Amino acid sequence: MDRFRRWIAPTADYEPIQEPTVYGDDLDTQPRQTQSGPPFSRPVYWVFFILGVSMLWAWNMFLAAAPFFHQRFQQDEWAISHYQSSILSVSTVTNLGSVFVLAKLQESASYPRRIIVSLMINIGIFTLLAFSTLVLKNAPVLVYFWFVMVMVFGASMATGINQNGVFAYVSGFGREEYTQAIMSGQGVAGVLPCLAQMMSGLAVSERGKQQAPEASWKSAFGCFITATVVSCLTLVSFVWLTKRQSLHIIDDESGSTNTDDQTPMKTVSLRTLFSKLRLSAISIYLCFVITMIFPVYTSKIESVNDGSSSSRLFHPAAFIPLAFFFWNAGDLLGRTLVIKPRYSLAHRPWALFILAIARSGFIPLYLLCNVSGRGAIVSSDFFYLFIVQGLFGITNGYLSSCCMMGAGYFVSAEEREPAGGFMSLMLVAGLATGSLLSFLASGT
């Protein structure tokens, strides 16, 4: 046990480099980042918030367009059976591969350029997808299937480039608030598509199945073109931020302060970064490995009131998106809790590690619910939506935000950007591993 603790705990050579903050006669246990970086700027905070929204918005549009893909591929038995797993496999492998390669390519890396390139790729990908719903309506199913796979590959590569660039770039500022802004933006990107899916499910149920095909491609066009607009808005906002930084102007209501160049000062190996960030890295990896179990059960669990209520909200077309909404709303709440330093565990890696392991206790709770309509051991939608989905989402948002925010605390200033890229690698690795393991639970 002692050997295990020595392996995962930071060594004496890598103690936190910041001093704790003193308020009056009391010593605050929440340490403070050194103020070598720029002072806090609210406009910069909102730019990073928009970057967080854009980072996950594109992928969530693939989820929101699921009714369109199902209708588009239903004429081919192989395509209808494999399109979901194909999208998942292509996206996770591509995302992980791009993040891993970029995490090693640190020398002369321009993280702002990586962010801009990723946004431009997204703009092109989702513009093509939007117009494909009009131009390729009559294309053979397999032709459109492989077209979608190529688009998924491009979007996933852009997401990997964006994740590496954004988390590395924000780490260079030396302010945890900006990392929290990115995490909150990701939470918002998860909530809004769920609401759209729920409204769509209610509307389709009301109109009937005859209008469903036309409604599905119109909805898909709206999803894809919205992703294009979000990427364009993000690109404009980020270009504004880079110009602001290039002029060395940081407005904090009292004046301006010069900032250092945002390029990394030295190359740091992944082994070295892992030795300094073991607990935080393992925690965020475990966080998303465990988290990826929730889509499998959420897509199968039905309301216990479906047969006894005439409300369309309890029908699977609306109830399943509602369950996704509760999880994502909890996730967003967890990401916003860390705004207050007193509620944050960003500088307590052992507590994060224990919390990451404890989250596995949510998995058996799903089996108490109405999986595939087989009946629930705990016959309560409140239990499922608020206790299981809500709390599972809260712990995901809280733990992931704390891990990402605390990454720069145990490394030196010149290592912050590589550390941000490394933590994004561990995050994506957790998603990829969890996605593969989720196939084991898909048969339950």
TORKOL-4160 file (C-alpha; in steps of 0.2 Angstrom, whole numbers, padded with zeros to 4 digits, m for minus):
444
<pt num="1" X="0000" Y="0000" Z="0000"/>
<pt num="2" X="0014" Y="0012" Z="0004"/>
<pt num="3" X="0022" Y="0008" Z="m0013"/>
<pt num="4" X="0006" Y="0012" Z="m0021"/>
<pt num="5" X="0004" Y="0029" Z="m0012"/>
<pt num="6" X="0021" Y="0034" Z="m0017"/>
<pt num="7" X="0018" Y="0030" Z="m0035"/>
<pt num="8" X="0002" Y="0040" Z="m0037"/>
<pt num="9" X="0006" Y="0054" Z="m0025"/>
<pt num="10" X="0017" Y="0069" Z="m0030"/>
<pt num="11" X="0035" Y="0068" Z="m0025"/>
<pt num="12" X="0043" Y="0080" Z="m0014"/>
<pt num="13" X="0052" Y="0088" Z="m0029"/>
<pt num="14" X="0035" Y="0094" Z="m0036"/>
<pt num="15" X="0026" Y="0102" Z="m0021"/>
<pt num="16" X="0014" Y="0116" Z="m0025"/>
<pt num="17" X="0023" Y="0132" Z="m0031"/>
<pt num="18" X="0010" Y="0144" Z="m0025"/>
<pt num="19" X="0009" Y="0151" Z="m0007"/>
<pt num="20" X="m0007" Y="0150" Z="0003"/>
<pt num="21" X="m0018" Y="0166" Z="0004"/>
<pt num="22" X="m0018" Y="0174" Z="0021"/>
<pt num="23" X="m0034" Y="0184" Z="0027"/>
<pt num="24" X="m0031" Y="0194" Z="0043"/>
<pt num="25" X="m0025" Y="0182" Z="0056"/>
<pt num="26" X="m0032" Y="0166" Z="0048"/>
<pt num="27" X="m0023" Y="0155" Z="0035"/>
<pt num="28" X="m0034" Y="0151" Z="0021"/>
<pt num="29" X="m0032" Y="0133" Z="0016"/>
<pt num="30" X="m0037" Y="0137" Z="m0002"/>
<pt num="31" X="m0020" Y="0142" Z="m0011"/>
<pt num="32" X="m0019" Y="0156" Z="m0023"/>
<pt num="33" X="m0012" Y="0156" Z="m0040"/>
<pt num="34" X="0003" Y="0167" Z="m0042"/>
<pt num="35" X="m0001" Y="0183" Z="m0051"/>
<pt num="36" X="0013" Y="0182" Z="m0064"/>
<pt num="37" X="m0001" Y="0181" Z="m0077"/>
<pt num="38" X="m0013" Y="0194" Z="m0082"/>
<pt num="39" X="m0027" Y="0201" Z="m0069"/>
<pt num="40" X="m0044" Y="0194" Z="m0071"/>
<pt num="41" X="m0054" Y="0201" Z="m0086"/>
<pt num="42" X="m0073" Y="0198" Z="m0088"/>
<pt num="43" X="m0073" Y="0200" Z="m0107"/>
<pt num="44" X="m0059" Y="0187" Z="m0108"/>
<pt num="45" X="m0069" Y="0175" Z="m0096"/>
<pt num="46" X="m0083" Y="0176" Z="m0108"/>
<pt num="47" X="m0072" Y="0172" Z="m0123"/>
<pt num="48" X="m0066" Y="0156" Z="m0115"/>
<pt num="49" X="m0085" Y="0152" Z="m0110"/>
<pt num="50" X="m0089" Y="0153" Z="m0129"/>
<pt num="51" X="m0074" Y="0142" Z="m0133"/>
<pt num="52" X="m0081" Y="0129" Z="m0121"/>
<pt num="53" X="m0098" Y="0130" Z="m0129"/>
<pt num="54" X="m0091" Y="0128" Z="m0146"/>
<pt num="55" X="m0079" Y="0113" Z="m0140"/>
<pt num="56" X="m0094" Y="0102" Z="m0137"/>
<pt num="57" X="m0108" Y="0110" Z="m0147"/>
<pt num="58" X="m0102" Y="0102" Z="m0164"/>
<pt num="59" X="m0102" Y="0084" Z="m0157"/>
<pt num="60" X="m0119" Y="0087" Z="m0148"/>
<pt num="61" X="m0126" Y="0092" Z="m0165"/>
<pt num="62" X="m0123" Y="0074" Z="m0171"/>
<pt num="63" X="m0133" Y="0068" Z="m0156"/>
<pt num="64" X="m0147" Y="0080" Z="m0159"/>
<pt num="65" X="m0148" Y="0074" Z="m0178"/>
<pt num="66" X="m0150" Y="0056" Z="m0173"/>
<pt num="67" X="m0168" Y="0055" Z="m0179"/>
<pt num="68" X="m0163" Y="0061" Z="m0196"/>
<pt num="69" X="m0149" Y="0048" Z="m0197"/>
<pt num="70" X="m0161" Y="0035" Z="m0192"/>
<pt num="71" X="m0173" Y="0040" Z="m0205"/>
<pt num="72" X="m0160" Y="0042" Z="m0218"/>
<pt num="73" X="m0152" Y="0025" Z="m0216"/>
<pt num="74" X="m0168" Y="0014" Z="m0212"/>
<pt num="75" X="m0168" Y="0007" Z="m0230"/>
<pt num="76" X="m0152" Y="m0002" Z="m0227"/>
<pt num="77" X="m0151" Y="m0015" Z="m0213"/>
<pt num="78" X="m0132" Y="m0014" Z="m0211"/>
<pt num="79" X="m0132" Y="0005" Z="m0210"/>
<pt num="80" X="m0146" Y="0006" Z="m0198"/>
<pt num="81" X="m0138" Y="m0007" Z="m0187"/>
<pt num="82" X="m0120" Y="0000" Z="m0187"/>
<pt num="83" X="m0121" Y="0019" Z="m0190"/>
<pt num="84" X="m0122" Y="0023" Z="m0171"/>
<pt num="85" X="m0107" Y="0012" Z="m0166"/>
<pt num="86" X="m0098" Y="0018" Z="m0182"/>
<pt num="87" X="m0100" Y="0036" Z="m0177"/>
<pt num="88" X="m0094" Y="0033" Z="m0159"/>
<pt num="89" X="m0079" Y="0022" Z="m0164"/>
<pt num="90" X="m0073" Y="0034" Z="m0178"/>
<pt num="91" X="m0075" Y="0049" Z="m0166"/>
<pt num="92" X="m0066" Y="0042" Z="m0151"/>
<pt num="93" X="m0052" Y="0035" Z="m0160"/>
<pt num="94" X="m0049" Y="0050" Z="m0171"/>
<pt num="95" X="m0051" Y="0062" Z="m0156"/>
<pt num="96" X="m0039" Y="0052" Z="m0145"/>
<pt num="97" X="m0026" Y="0050" Z="m0159"/>
<pt num="98" X="m0026" Y="0069" Z="m0163"/>
<pt num="99" X="m0025" Y="0074" Z="m0145"/>
<pt num="100" X="m0011" Y="0062" Z="m0141"/>
<pt num="101" X="0000" Y="0068" Z="m0156"/>
<pt num="102" X="m0003" Y="0086" Z="m0152"/>
<pt num="103" X="0002" Y="0083" Z="m0134"/>
<pt num="104" X="0019" Y="0077" Z="m0139"/>
<pt num="105" X="0021" Y="0091" Z="m0152"/>
<pt num="106" X="0025" Y="0105" Z="m0140"/>
<pt num="107" X="0041" Y="0113" Z="m0148"/>
<pt num="108" X="0036" Y="0129" Z="m0158"/>
<pt num="109" X="0018" Y="0125" Z="m0155"/>
<pt num="110" X="0006" Y="0139" Z="m0158"/>
<pt num="111" X="m0009" Y="0135" Z="m0148"/>
<pt num="112" X="m0020" Y="0150" Z="m0154"/>
<pt num="113" X="m0016" Y="0144" Z="m0172"/>
<pt num="114" X="m0022" Y="0127" Z="m0168"/>
<pt num="115" X="m0038" Y="0134" Z="m0161"/>
<pt num="116" X="m0042" Y="0144" Z="m0176"/>
<pt num="117" X="m0038" Y="0130" Z="m0188"/>
<pt num="118" X="m0050" Y="0119" Z="m0178"/>
<pt num="119" X="m0064" Y="0131" Z="m0179"/>
<pt num="120" X="m0062" Y="0134" Z="m0198"/>
<pt num="121" X="m0062" Y="0115" Z="m0200"/>
<pt num="122" X="m0079" Y="0114" Z="m0190"/>
<pt num="123" X="m0086" Y="0128" Z="m0201"/>
<pt num="124" X="m0082" Y="0119" Z="m0216"/>
<pt num="125" X="m0088" Y="0102" Z="m0210"/>
<pt num="126" X="m0105" Y="0107" Z="m0203"/>
<pt num="127" X="m0109" Y="0119" Z="m0218"/>
<pt num="128" X="m0106" Y="0103" Z="m0229"/>
<pt num="129" X="m0117" Y="0093" Z="m0217"/>
<pt num="130" X="m0131" Y="0106" Z="m0217"/>
<pt num="131" X="m0132" Y="0107" Z="m0236"/>
<pt num="132" X="m0130" Y="0088" Z="m0238"/>
<pt num="133" X="m0148" Y="0086" Z="m0230"/>
<pt num="134" X="m0154" Y="0096" Z="m0246"/>
<pt num="135" X="m0142" Y="0091" Z="m0260"/>
<pt num="136" X="m0140" Y="0072" Z="m0255"/>
<pt num="137" X="m0158" Y="0068" Z="m0250"/>
<pt num="138" X="m0159" Y="0055" Z="m0264"/>
<pt num="139" X="m0141" Y="0049" Z="m0264"/>
<pt num="140" X="m0138" Y="0030" Z="m0261"/>
<pt num="141" X="m0139" Y="0025" Z="m0242"/>
<pt num="142" X="m0121" Y="0018" Z="m0242"/>
<pt num="143" X="m0114" Y="0034" Z="m0251"/>
<pt num="144" X="m0122" Y="0045" Z="m0238"/>
<pt num="145" X="m0116" Y="0034" Z="m0224"/>
<pt num="146" X="m0098" Y="0035" Z="m0229"/>
<pt num="147" X="m0100" Y="0054" Z="m0232"/>
<pt num="148" X="m0106" Y="0055" Z="m0214"/>
<pt num="149" X="m0091" Y="0045" Z="m0208"/>
<pt num="150" X="m0079" Y="0057" Z="m0217"/>
<pt num="151" X="m0088" Y="0071" Z="m0209"/>
<pt num="152" X="m0087" Y="0063" Z="m0191"/>
<pt num="153" X="m0068" Y="0060" Z="m0194"/>
<pt num="154" X="m0065" Y="0078" Z="m0199"/>
<pt num="155" X="m0076" Y="0085" Z="m0184"/>
<pt num="156" X="m0068" Y="0073" Z="m0172"/>
<pt num="157" X="m0050" Y="0079" Z="m0178"/>
<pt num="158" X="m0056" Y="0097" Z="m0176"/>
<pt num="159" X="m0062" Y="0094" Z="m0158"/>
<pt num="160" X="m0046" Y="0085" Z="m0153"/>
<pt num="161" X="m0036" Y="0100" Z="m0160"/>
<pt num="162" X="m0047" Y="0112" Z="m0151"/>
<pt num="163" X="m0046" Y="0103" Z="m0135"/>
<pt num="164" X="m0027" Y="0103" Z="m0135"/>
<pt num="165" X="m0026" Y="0121" Z="m0140"/>
<pt num="166" X="m0039" Y="0128" Z="m0129"/>
<pt num="167" X="m0034" Y="0119" Z="m0113"/>
<pt num="168" X="m0015" Y="0123" Z="m0116"/>
<pt num="169" X="m0019" Y="0141" Z="m0121"/>
<pt num="170" X="m0029" Y="0145" Z="m0106"/>
<pt num="171" X="m0016" Y="0137" Z="m0094"/>
<pt num="172" X="m0004" Y="0150" Z="m0100"/>
<pt num="173" X="m0014" Y="0163" Z="m0092"/>
<pt num="174" X="m0012" Y="0156" Z="m0075"/>
<pt num="175" X="m0030" Y="0160" Z="m0069"/>
<pt num="176" X="m0041" Y="0145" Z="m0064"/>
<pt num="177" X="m0057" Y="0156" Z="m0067"/>
<pt num="178" X="m0054" Y="0155" Z="m0086"/>
<pt num="179" X="m0053" Y="0136" Z="m0085"/>
<pt num="180" X="m0069" Y="0136" Z="m0076"/>
<pt num="181" X="m0077" Y="0146" Z="m0089"/>
<pt num="182" X="m0072" Y="0133" Z="m0102"/>
<pt num="183" X="m0079" Y="0119" Z="m0092"/>
<pt num="184" X="m0096" Y="0129" Z="m0089"/>
<pt num="185" X="m0097" Y="0132" Z="m0108"/>
<pt num="186" X="m0096" Y="0114" Z="m0111"/>
<pt num="187" X="m0110" Y="0111" Z="m0098"/>
<pt num="188" X="m0121" Y="0123" Z="m0108"/>
<pt num="189" X="m0117" Y="0115" Z="m0124"/>
<pt num="190" X="m0124" Y="0099" Z="m0116"/>
<pt num="191" X="m0140" Y="0106" Z="m0109"/>
<pt num="192" X="m0147" Y="0115" Z="m0125"/>
<pt num="193" X="m0147" Y="0101" Z="m0137"/>
<pt num="194" X="m0156" Y="0090" Z="m0124"/>
<pt num="195" X="m0170" Y="0103" Z="m0123"/>
<pt num="196" X="m0171" Y="0104" Z="m0142"/>
<pt num="197" X="m0172" Y="0085" Z="m0143"/>
<pt num="198" X="m0186" Y="0084" Z="m0130"/>
<pt num="199" X="m0196" Y="0098" Z="m0139"/>
<pt num="200" X="m0194" Y="0089" Z="m0156"/>
<pt num="201" X="m0200" Y="0072" Z="m0148"/>
<pt num="202" X="m0215" Y="0081" Z="m0141"/>
<pt num="203" X="m0219" Y="0089" Z="m0158"/>
<pt num="204" X="m0216" Y="0074" Z="m0168"/>
<pt num="205" X="m0228" Y="0064" Z="m0157"/>
<pt num="206" X="m0241" Y="0077" Z="m0159"/>
<pt num="207" X="m0240" Y="0079" Z="m0178"/>
<pt num="208" X="m0239" Y="0060" Z="m0181"/>
<pt num="209" X="m0227" Y="0049" Z="m0190"/>
<pt num="210" X="m0232" Y="0055" Z="m0208"/>
<pt num="211" X="m0223" Y="0071" Z="m0206"/>
<pt num="212" X="m0209" Y="0064" Z="m0196"/>
<pt num="213" X="m0197" Y="0061" Z="m0211"/>
<pt num="214" X="m0198" Y="0079" Z="m0217"/>
<pt num="215" X="m0197" Y="0086" Z="m0200"/>
<pt num="216" X="m0181" Y="0076" Z="m0197"/>
<pt num="217" X="m0171" Y="0083" Z="m0211"/>
<pt num="218" X="m0177" Y="0100" Z="m0207"/>
<pt num="219" X="m0172" Y="0098" Z="m0189"/>
<pt num="220" X="m0155" Y="0091" Z="m0195"/>
<pt num="221" X="m0152" Y="0106" Z="m0206"/>
<pt num="222" X="m0156" Y="0117" Z="m0192"/>
<pt num="223" X="m0144" Y="0108" Z="m0180"/>
<pt num="224" X="m0129" Y="0108" Z="m0193"/>
<pt num="225" X="m0131" Y="0126" Z="m0198"/>
<pt num="226" X="m0132" Y="0131" Z="m0180"/>
<pt num="227" X="m0116" Y="0122" Z="m0177"/>
<pt num="228" X="m0108" Y="0132" Z="m0191"/>
<pt num="229" X="m0115" Y="0149" Z="m0184"/>
<pt num="230" X="m0108" Y="0144" Z="m0166"/>
<pt num="231" X="m0091" Y="0141" Z="m0174"/>
<pt num="232" X="m0091" Y="0157" Z="m0183"/>
<pt num="233" X="m0096" Y="0167" Z="m0168"/>
<pt num="234" X="m0082" Y="0158" Z="m0158"/>
<pt num="235" X="m0069" Y="0162" Z="m0171"/>
<pt num="236" X="m0073" Y="0180" Z="m0171"/>
<pt num="237" X="m0072" Y="0181" Z="m0152"/>
<pt num="238" X="m0056" Y="0171" Z="m0151"/>
<pt num="239" X="m0048" Y="0182" Z="m0165"/>
<pt num="240" X="m0053" Y="0197" Z="m0154"/>
<pt num="241" X="m0044" Y="0189" Z="m0139"/>
<pt num="242" X="m0028" Y="0185" Z="m0149"/>
<pt num="243" X="m0027" Y="0203" Z="m0155"/>
<pt num="244" X="m0030" Y="0209" Z="m0138"/>
<pt num="245" X="m0016" Y="0198" Z="m0131"/>
<pt num="246" X="m0004" Y="0203" Z="m0146"/>
<pt num="247" X="m0005" Y="0221" Z="m0141"/>
<pt num="248" X="m0001" Y="0216" Z="m0123"/>
<pt num="249" X="m0017" Y="0225" Z="m0117"/>
<pt num="250" X="m0027" Y="0218" Z="m0102"/>
<pt num="251" X="m0041" Y="0229" Z="m0096"/>
<pt num="252" X="m0045" Y="0226" Z="m0078"/>
<pt num="253" X="m0054" Y="0243" Z="m0075"/>
<pt num="254" X="m0038" Y="0251" Z="m0068"/>
<pt num="255" X="m0026" Y="0250" Z="m0082"/>
<pt num="256" X="m0016" Y="0238" Z="m0092"/>
<pt num="257" X="m0003" Y="0225" Z="m0089"/>
<pt num="258" X="0010" Y="0217" Z="m0101"/>
<pt num="259" X="0009" Y="0198" Z="m0103"/>
<pt num="260" X="0021" Y="0185" Z="m0109"/>
<pt num="261" X="0020" Y="0177" Z="m0125"/>
<pt num="262" X="0008" Y="0162" Z="m0125"/>
<pt num="263" X="0020" Y="0150" Z="m0134"/>
<pt num="264" X="0027" Y="0137" Z="m0122"/>
<pt num="265" X="0044" Y="0141" Z="m0115"/>
<pt num="266" X="0050" Y="0123" Z="m0115"/>
<pt num="267" X="0046" Y="0105" Z="m0120"/>
<pt num="268" X="0040" Y="0094" Z="m0106"/>
<pt num="269" X="0038" Y="0075" Z="m0109"/>
<pt num="270" X="0022" Y="0067" Z="m0105"/>
<pt num="271" X="0031" Y="0056" Z="m0092"/>
<pt num="272" X="0037" Y="0071" Z="m0083"/>
<pt num="273" X="0020" Y="0079" Z="m0083"/>
<pt num="274" X="0012" Y="0063" Z="m0077"/>
<pt num="275" X="0024" Y="0062" Z="m0063"/>
<pt num="276" X="0019" Y="0079" Z="m0057"/>
<pt num="277" X="0000" Y="0077" Z="m0060"/>
<pt num="278" X="m0003" Y="0059" Z="m0056"/>
<pt num="279" X="m0018" Y="0060" Z="m0045"/>
<pt num="280" X="m0027" Y="0074" Z="m0055"/>
<pt num="281" X="m0023" Y="0065" Z="m0071"/>
<pt num="282" X="m0029" Y="0048" Z="m0065"/>
<pt num="283" X="m0044" Y="0056" Z="m0057"/>
<pt num="284" X="m0050" Y="0064" Z="m0073"/>
<pt num="285" X="m0047" Y="0048" Z="m0083"/>
<pt num="286" X="m0057" Y="0038" Z="m0071"/>
<pt num="287" X="m0071" Y="0052" Z="m0070"/>
<pt num="288" X="m0075" Y="0050" Z="m0089"/>
<pt num="289" X="m0072" Y="0031" Z="m0090"/>
<pt num="290" X="m0086" Y="0029" Z="m0077"/>
<pt num="291" X="m0096" Y="0043" Z="m0084"/>
<pt num="292" X="m0098" Y="0035" Z="m0101"/>
<pt num="293" X="m0109" Y="0022" Z="m0094"/>
<pt num="294" X="m0123" Y="0034" Z="m0092"/>
<pt num="295" X="m0128" Y="0036" Z="m0111"/>
<pt num="296" X="m0130" Y="0017" Z="m0112"/>
<pt num="297" X="m0143" Y="0016" Z="m0098"/>
<pt num="298" X="m0151" Y="0033" Z="m0102"/>
<pt num="299" X="m0156" Y="0028" Z="m0119"/>
<pt num="300" X="m0164" Y="0012" Z="m0113"/>
<pt num="301" X="m0173" Y="0018" Z="m0096"/>
<pt num="302" X="m0191" Y="0022" Z="m0098"/>
<pt num="303" X="m0203" Y="0031" Z="m0087"/>
<pt num="304" X="m0212" Y="0020" Z="m0074"/>
<pt num="305" X="m0228" Y="0031" Z="m0079"/>
<pt num="306" X="m0227" Y="0028" Z="m0097"/>
<pt num="307" X="m0242" Y="0015" Z="m0098"/>
<pt num="308" X="m0252" Y="0024" Z="m0084"/>
<pt num="309" X="m0251" Y="0042" Z="m0090"/>
<pt num="310" X="m0258" Y="0050" Z="m0106"/>
<pt num="311" X="m0245" Y="0064" Z="m0105"/>
<pt num="312" X="m0233" Y="0063" Z="m0120"/>
<pt num="313" X="m0219" Y="0068" Z="m0108"/>
<pt num="314" X="m0218" Y="0051" Z="m0102"/>
<pt num="315" X="m0217" Y="0043" Z="m0119"/>
<pt num="316" X="m0199" Y="0037" Z="m0123"/>
<pt num="317" X="m0197" Y="0050" Z="m0138"/>
<pt num="318" X="m0198" Y="0064" Z="m0124"/>
<pt num="319" X="m0194" Y="0055" Z="m0108"/>
<pt num="320" X="m0176" Y="0050" Z="m0114"/>
<pt num="321" X="m0171" Y="0067" Z="m0119"/>
<pt num="322" X="m0178" Y="0073" Z="m0103"/>
<pt num="323" X="m0167" Y="0061" Z="m0094"/>
<pt num="324" X="m0152" Y="0067" Z="m0104"/>
<pt num="325" X="m0157" Y="0085" Z="m0099"/>
<pt num="326" X="m0157" Y="0081" Z="m0080"/>
<pt num="327" X="m0139" Y="0073" Z="m0082"/>
<pt num="328" X="m0133" Y="0088" Z="m0092"/>
<pt num="329" X="m0141" Y="0101" Z="m0080"/>
<pt num="330" X="m0133" Y="0092" Z="m0065"/>
<pt num="331" X="m0116" Y="0092" Z="m0075"/>
<pt num="332" X="m0118" Y="0111" Z="m0078"/>
<pt num="333" X="m0122" Y="0114" Z="m0060"/>
<pt num="334" X="m0107" Y="0105" Z="m0054"/>
<pt num="335" X="m0096" Y="0115" Z="m0066"/>
<pt num="336" X="m0102" Y="0131" Z="m0059"/>
<pt num="337" X="m0100" Y="0126" Z="m0041"/>
<pt num="338" X="m0082" Y="0128" Z="m0042"/>
<pt num="339" X="m0083" Y="0147" Z="m0046"/>
<pt num="340" X="m0083" Y="0149" Z="m0027"/>
<pt num="341" X="m0065" Y="0144" Z="m0021"/>
<pt num="342" X="m0072" Y="0138" Z="m0004"/>
<pt num="343" X="m0082" Y="0124" Z="m0013"/>
<pt num="344" X="m0067" Y="0119" Z="m0024"/>
<pt num="345" X="m0056" Y="0103" Z="m0022"/>
<pt num="346" X="m0044" Y="0109" Z="m0036"/>
<pt num="347" X="m0029" Y="0109" Z="m0025"/>
<pt num="348" X="m0033" Y="0093" Z="m0015"/>
<pt num="349" X="m0029" Y="0079" Z="m0027"/>
<pt num="350" X="m0031" Y="0065" Z="m0015"/>
<pt num="351" X="m0049" Y="0070" Z="m0012"/>
<pt num="352" X="m0052" Y="0071" Z="m0031"/>
<pt num="353" X="m0045" Y="0053" Z="m0033"/>
<pt num="354" X="m0056" Y="0046" Z="m0019"/>
<pt num="355" X="m0072" Y="0055" Z="m0027"/>
<pt num="356" X="m0067" Y="0048" Z="m0044"/>
<pt num="357" X="m0067" Y="0030" Z="m0037"/>
<pt num="358" X="m0083" Y="0033" Z="m0027"/>
<pt num="359" X="m0093" Y="0038" Z="m0043"/>
<pt num="360" X="m0093" Y="0020" Z="m0048"/>
<pt num="361" X="m0107" Y="0018" Z="m0035"/>
<pt num="362" X="m0119" Y="0026" Z="m0047"/>
<pt num="363" X="m0118" Y="0011" Z="m0060"/>
<pt num="364" X="m0128" Y="m0001" Z="m0050"/>
<pt num="365" X="m0141" Y="0013" Z="m0046"/>
<pt num="366" X="m0146" Y="0012" Z="m0065"/>
<pt num="367" X="m0151" Y="m0006" Z="m0063"/>
<pt num="368" X="m0164" Y="m0001" Z="m0050"/>
<pt num="369" X="m0173" Y="0009" Z="m0064"/>
<pt num="370" X="m0185" Y="0004" Z="m0078"/>
<pt num="371" X="m0172" Y="m0003" Z="m0090"/>
<pt num="372" X="m0179" Y="m0007" Z="m0107"/>
<pt num="373" X="m0197" Y="m0007" Z="m0099"/>
<pt num="374" X="m0193" Y="m0023" Z="m0089"/>
<pt num="375" X="m0199" Y="m0014" Z="m0073"/>
<pt num="376" X="m0190" Y="m0005" Z="m0059"/>
<pt num="377" X="m0185" Y="m0010" Z="m0042"/>
<pt num="378" X="m0187" Y="0008" Z="m0036"/>
<pt num="379" X="m0203" Y="0013" Z="m0045"/>
<pt num="380" X="m0200" Y="0031" Z="m0046"/>
<pt num="381" X="m0196" Y="0044" Z="m0060"/>
<pt num="382" X="m0190" Y="0056" Z="m0046"/>
<pt num="383" X="m0177" Y="0044" Z="m0040"/>
<pt num="384" X="m0171" Y="0041" Z="m0058"/>
<pt num="385" X="m0171" Y="0059" Z="m0064"/>
<pt num="386" X="m0165" Y="0068" Z="m0048"/>
<pt num="387" X="m0155" Y="0055" Z="m0038"/>
<pt num="388" X="m0147" Y="0045" Z="m0051"/>
<pt num="389" X="m0146" Y="0057" Z="m0066"/>
<pt num="390" X="m0145" Y="0073" Z="m0057"/>
<pt num="391" X="m0132" Y="0068" Z="m0044"/>
<pt num="392" X="m0121" Y="0058" Z="m0057"/>
<pt num="393" X="m0121" Y="0074" Z="m0068"/>
<pt num="394" X="m0116" Y="0085" Z="m0054"/>
<pt num="395" X="m0102" Y="0074" Z="m0048"/>
<pt num="396" X="m0095" Y="0073" Z="m0066"/>
<pt num="397" X="m0096" Y="0092" Z="m0069"/>
<pt num="398" X="m0088" Y="0096" Z="m0052"/>
<pt num="399" X="m0074" Y="0083" Z="m0052"/>
<pt num="400" X="m0069" Y="0086" Z="m0070"/>
<pt num="401" X="m0068" Y="0105" Z="m0067"/>
<pt num="402" X="m0058" Y="0103" Z="m0051"/>
<pt num="403" X="m0046" Y="0092" Z="m0060"/>
<pt num="404" X="m0043" Y="0104" Z="m0075"/>
<pt num="405" X="m0043" Y="0120" Z="m0064"/>
<pt num="406" X="m0029" Y="0112" Z="m0053"/>
<pt num="407" X="m0018" Y="0106" Z="m0066"/>
<pt num="408" X="m0007" Y="0122" Z="m0067"/>
<pt num="409" X="m0005" Y="0122" Z="m0048"/>
<pt num="410" X="0008" Y="0108" Z="m0047"/>
<pt num="411" X="0019" Y="0114" Z="m0061"/>
<pt num="412" X="0030" Y="0129" Z="m0065"/>
<pt num="413" X="0024" Y="0143" Z="m0075"/>
<pt num="414" X="0033" Y="0138" Z="m0091"/>
<pt num="415" X="0025" Y="0121" Z="m0090"/>
<pt num="416" X="0007" Y="0126" Z="m0088"/>
<pt num="417" X="0003" Y="0126" Z="m0107"/>
<pt num="418" X="0010" Y="0108" Z="m0109"/>
<pt num="419" X="0001" Y="0103" Z="m0093"/>
<pt num="420" X="m0016" Y="0109" Z="m0100"/>
<pt num="421" X="m0013" Y="0099" Z="m0116"/>
<pt num="422" X="m0008" Y="0084" Z="m0106"/>
<pt num="423" X="m0024" Y="0085" Z="m0095"/>
<pt num="424" X="m0035" Y="0086" Z="m0111"/>
<pt num="425" X="m0026" Y="0070" Z="m0117"/>
<pt num="426" X="m0031" Y="0061" Z="m0101"/>
<pt num="427" X="m0049" Y="0068" Z="m0102"/>
<pt num="428" X="m0051" Y="0061" Z="m0120"/>
<pt num="429" X="m0042" Y="0045" Z="m0115"/>
<pt num="430" X="m0055" Y="0042" Z="m0102"/>
<pt num="431" X="m0069" Y="0046" Z="m0114"/>
<pt num="432" X="m0062" Y="0033" Z="m0127"/>
<pt num="433" X="m0059" Y="0020" Z="m0114"/>
<pt num="434" X="m0077" Y="0023" Z="m0107"/>
<pt num="435" X="m0084" Y="0022" Z="m0124"/>
<pt num="436" X="m0076" Y="0005" Z="m0127"/>
<pt num="437" X="m0081" Y="m0002" Z="m0110"/>
<pt num="438" X="m0099" Y="0004" Z="m0113"/>
<pt num="439" X="m0101" Y="m0009" Z="m0126"/>
<pt num="440" X="m0100" Y="m0022" Z="m0112"/>
<pt num="441" X="m0115" Y="m0014" Z="m0103"/>
<pt num="442" X="m0125" Y="m0011" Z="m0119"/>
<pt num="443" X="m0132" Y="m0029" Z="m0118"/>
<pt num="444" X="m0139" Y="m0027" Z="m0101"/>
